[in-house]
């Protein structure tokens, strides 16, 4: 069985997806509107990307900036439409006013997804209590990863938290994969790999000039090579 680490790249469209796959990405996170930190893409965008590449795609379910769910019914409709178009993996995560997980919305989406695999995204980095959140979500069907920087301020500030959580892998609430992203740099990778972390998520770092430019296959390949070398 391969132990190759997962490299996930944010894709906004077909050009991004093709370049990410060419550079060695294992999976894509499909979003639109990075000015709002990534929202649900149109079904047509998903369909175009799905036709263009054969690697795994996780589609964002998020209707506006911030970590409140907002219109749960609209989220459920978006999930239903994407499922009907063939989407099989998703990314979402919402907090209530108390800083804990918005279980009502999350459970509605999980029910709609009917066993699809999904990532709880960086809302965990804004949670009032990360450990409590993990334990509340622990048994939800399909949840197999947390996208996290370990801190709302990014990986520089979150490194110690990430290393500590990696050491708890397998405990109740800690069986899901840590997918590290949010200010992630190549120089973070050796320490994270040494801690046993085996999944990495890049967005702007996969591009030659931030979000104004498309994904660069060469940039992705540099990450692939660095991750695999450890």
N, C-alpha and C positions, 0 to 999 in steps of 0.2 A: 504493500500500500504506500502511495506517495506521501511524503511529509512536506511537500513544497508549500511554502507559505502562500496565503491568499493575497493578491494585489487587486484591489478594487479601485476603479477610476470613475470619476464623475463624467457623464456624457450628457451634452445638451442636444445633440442631433446626430445624424448618420455619420458625418465626417469625423466627429469625435470618436464615435463607437468603432469605426473601421481602424482609425489610427491606434486606439487603445488596444484593440485585439492584436494588431500587427506588432505592437511593442511588447506584448507578452502579458497583458492584463488577464486575470482569471474571471473577473466579473465587472459589470458596469452598475453604477447607480444612476438611474435616469431621472433628471429633474429639469425644470425650467426656472428662469428668473433667479439667478444667483444674487441679484441685488437684495432679494428677500431671503437669502440663505437656502434657496432650493424649494420649489413648489411642484405640485403634481403636473407632469407634462401632458399635453394633449394626447388622446388615444392615437391619433394619426402619427405623432412622433414616435410613440412606442412601436407601432406597427412597422414603420419604416426602418427603425433600428433592428427590430426582431428579424426582418427580412434580410438585413445586410450583414449580420454577424451571428455566430453560433455559440458564443460564450454566454454565461449566466447574466441575466438582467434583473436588477431589483429596482422597482418603480416607487418613487416617493408618493406618499399620500399625505399631503399638507396643502392647505388652501390659502394660507397667508402667513406672513412673518410672525415669529413668536412661537410660544410653546403651548398656547391654549388651543383647543381643538376647533372652537367656533361652531360651525354648522355641521353637526354629526351626520345628519341625513345626507348632506351634500358629499361628505367624505364616503359614506356607504355607497352612494350612487357612483362616485368616481371609481371606487374599488370594483363594483359590479361591472361597469363598462370596460375597465381594463382586463378583468378576468375574462369577459366575453371575447375580448380581442386576443386572448392567449397569454396574458401575463400570469406568471406562476410564482414570482417572488416580489416582496414588497419591503418598504422602509417607512416607519412611522413611529411616533411617540409623542404623547401629550401629557401635560401637567395640569392639575387642578390649582385652584387659588391657594391651597395649603402647601403647595410645593411637592405634593405627592403625585403619583400617577393618576391620570384621569381614567379610572378603570371602566367607567360606563362606556366611554368612547372606544377605548382600546378593545374591550370585550365585544362591542358591536362589530368592529372591523374584523377581529379574529373570527367571529362567527360567519361573517360574509366571505372571508377568505377560505374557510372550510379546509384547513390543513395546510395551506400554502406556507412556505417558510418566509420568515420576516426578521428584519433587524429593528430593534428599538434604538432610535437615533439619539442625537446629542442632547435631547431633553434631559437625559440622565445627568449631564454636566451642570444643569440648573436645578436639579432636585434638592429639596430640603435635606434629604437623607438618602444617599445612594444605596446603602445596605438595605434599608427598609424597602426602597423601591424594587430592588432586585428580588427580595423575598416575596413581595406582593405579586410580582409578575412571573415568578419561578415556574409555575405549572401551566402557563398559557400555551395552547397548541401552536406549534410552528415557530415559536421564538427561538432562534438559534444564534443570535449575535447582538452585542451592544456596540454601536458606533460611539466612541468616546475619546476625548482628549485627556480625560482624568480631571479636567478643570474647565470651567467656563471660559477661562483665559487662554486655553490652548495647551499643547503638549509640554512646552517648557515648564509651565506651572504644575502640570498634572503627572509628570513622570513618576514621582514617588507613589502616587495613588494607583497608577496603572501597574507598577511593579508589585505593589501589595495585593491588588486584586488578582493578578496573574498567579500569585502564590496560593490563592484560595480556590483555584480551578478544581471543580469536582464537588465542592461543598454545596449544600442546599442554597439555591439562588446564584451559584457561580458555575453552573455547568455550561453556560453559553460562551461562545467564542468572543474574545475581546478583539474588536476591529478598531484599530487606532487611527484616528484622523482628527484634524483640526489644528492647523499650525504645525503639522508633522514635517520634519526635515530629514534628509538623508543621515545627518549626524546623530539623530535620535535612534536610528535603526539598530546599531550594535547592542545598545543597552536593552532595548525592548526585546530583541531576539534572545539575548542572554537570559532574560527573565521568562522565556518560554512563550512569548507572544508571537502569534503566527498568522496575523491578518492585518493588513495595512490599507488605508484609504486615502487617496490623493485627488485633489481637484485642481487648484491653481498651479501646484507643483508639476502637473502633467503638461503644462503649457509653457511656451517660450516667453510669453509676456503677460502672464496673469489671464484674467477672464476676457481680455480683449482679443485673445488669439485662440485658435482651436487646439485640441489635444495634439501633442507632438509624439509620434511613435518613438522618436529618439529619446525624448524625456522619459517616457514610460519604460523604455528598454534600460535606461540607466538605473531606474528604481528596481526593475526586475533583477538586474545583475547584482545590485548591492544586497538585495534581500536574499537572493539565492546563495551568495558567497558566504553567508554566515551559518 
